[in-house]
Amino acid sequence: MSDTHTQYPPQNYPQQAAPTEGLAIAALITGLLFWPAGLIISPIALSRIKRNNTGGRGMAIAGLILSIVGLVCGIIAAIFFFTVIQAGIQNAETLPAAATLNSLVL
């Protein structure tokens, strides 16, 4: 008896990539340009990527890392700024001109 079913070789079609989550792109951009928004958007994007099984996880993680780096740099800059201002105020009080100003004001 002959078999009526013909065996075809398996077709190797490339799998389509999952669509990229739009918030992942926004997380990357805000992580670069405005880190406070990136700190908010990146975790939201990561949770939506996990829930919806979409792409863009790397962009969301990069946005989160860039936002954290921006936060750390902002804290370091604020500490440096206030340290320099405090040192300037202390040095200004020891200048001879400051004593002259104090005697004029009092």
C-alpha positions in Angstrom: 0.0 0.0 0.0 1.2 3.5 -0.7 1.0 6.2 1.9 -1.1 9.1 0.7 0.5 11.6 3.1 3.6 13.2 1.6 6.3 14.2 4.0 7.7 17.7 3.4 10.9 18.9 5.0 10.4 21.2 7.9 10.3 24.9 7.0 12.8 27.0 8.9 11.1 30.4 8.8 12.8 33.0 11.0 10.8 33.8 14.1 9.5 37.3 14.3 10.9 39.4 17.1 8.4 40.5 19.8 7.3 44.1 19.3 9.3 46.6 21.3 7.6 48.2 24.3 7.3 52.0 23.7 8.0 52.7 27.3 11.4 51.0 27.0 12.4 53.5 24.3 11.1 56.3 26.5 13.0 54.9 29.5 16.3 55.0 27.5 15.7 58.5 26.3 14.7 59.9 29.7 17.6 58.1 31.3 19.9 60.0 29.0 18.2 63.4 29.1 16.2 63.7 32.3 17.1 61.1 34.9 14.3 61.7 37.4 11.7 60.7 34.8 13.9 57.7 33.8 13.8 56.5 37.4 10.0 56.4 37.2 9.5 55.1 33.6 12.2 52.4 33.6 10.7 50.1 36.3 7.2 50.6 34.7 8.6 49.6 31.3 10.3 46.5 32.8 7.1 45.4 34.4 5.1 45.9 31.2 7.7 44.0 29.2 7.5 41.1 31.6 3.7 41.2 31.7 3.1 41.6 28.0 6.0 39.5 26.8 7.3 42.3 24.6 10.8 43.4 23.6 12.9 46.2 24.8 14.2 44.8 28.1 17.8 45.9 27.3 16.7 49.5 26.6 14.7 49.7 29.8 17.6 48.4 31.8 20.0 50.8 30.1 17.6 53.6 30.9 17.4 52.6 34.6 21.2 52.4 34.8 21.6 55.8 33.2 19.1 57.2 35.6 20.9 55.8 38.6 24.2 57.2 37.3 22.5 60.6 36.8 21.2 60.4 40.4 24.6 59.6 41.8 26.3 62.3 39.8 23.7 64.8 41.0 24.3 63.9 44.6 28.0 64.2 44.2 27.6 67.5 42.4 25.3 68.8 45.2 27.8 67.7 47.9 30.6 69.4 46.0 28.6 72.6 45.4 27.6 73.0 49.1 31.1 72.2 50.3 32.6 74.8 48.0 30.0 77.4 49.0 30.6 76.6 52.8 34.3 77.0 52.3 33.9 80.2 50.5 31.7 81.6 53.2 34.3 80.6 55.9 37.1 82.2 53.9 35.2 85.4 53.3 34.7 85.9 57.0 38.5 85.8 57.6 39.3 88.4 54.9 40.3 91.9 56.1 37.6 93.5 54.0 35.0 91.5 55.9 36.2 93.1 59.2 35.9 96.6 57.6 32.4 95.8 56.4 31.4 94.5 59.8 32.5 97.7 61.5 30.6 99.8 58.9 27.4 97.8 59.3 27.5 97.8 63.2 
